[in-house]
Amino acid sequence: MFVSEKYAGTREEQYSVVKSQLRTLLEGEPNRVANLANAAALLNQFLEQINWVGFYLYEDGELVLGPFQGLPACIRIPLGRGVCGTAAMQRTTVLVDDVDQFPGHIACDAASRSEIVVPLIKNGELLGVLDIDSPITSRFDELDREQLEQFVEELVRHL
């Protein structure tokens, strides 16, 4: 059973706790959808000042909406389009301080002001992306990038 813990200490220490919680949630569970759903729920309760967190999965040359927490979202995103499609195509994390300044940004939630997208890559193969939006401009920083990339590394071991 999952037990919510109080996140105390430095941001690095807080991220360490959430990554430990992720490992516990994923341990012994082979179902990809269940693992992605729990990962989205875990990040939703951990991260402050966000309005959407979830996954887009790579299928037949495009990203398709997967498990998420937040308002209903765009269902399909072509590679190279928007923040998610760009991160997937480049296979690198994309951190956007102000989505209004990102050419081709796809506005699924008009309240979103900043975004971070981390690609899910396993054995060189693109599986999808983790997408997190915030109603706060410049919500995400390099520490978030580093820690969320580590979170995703742990997650893809179980996909």
Disulfide bonds with the S-S distance in Angstrom:
Cys74-Cys108 1.90
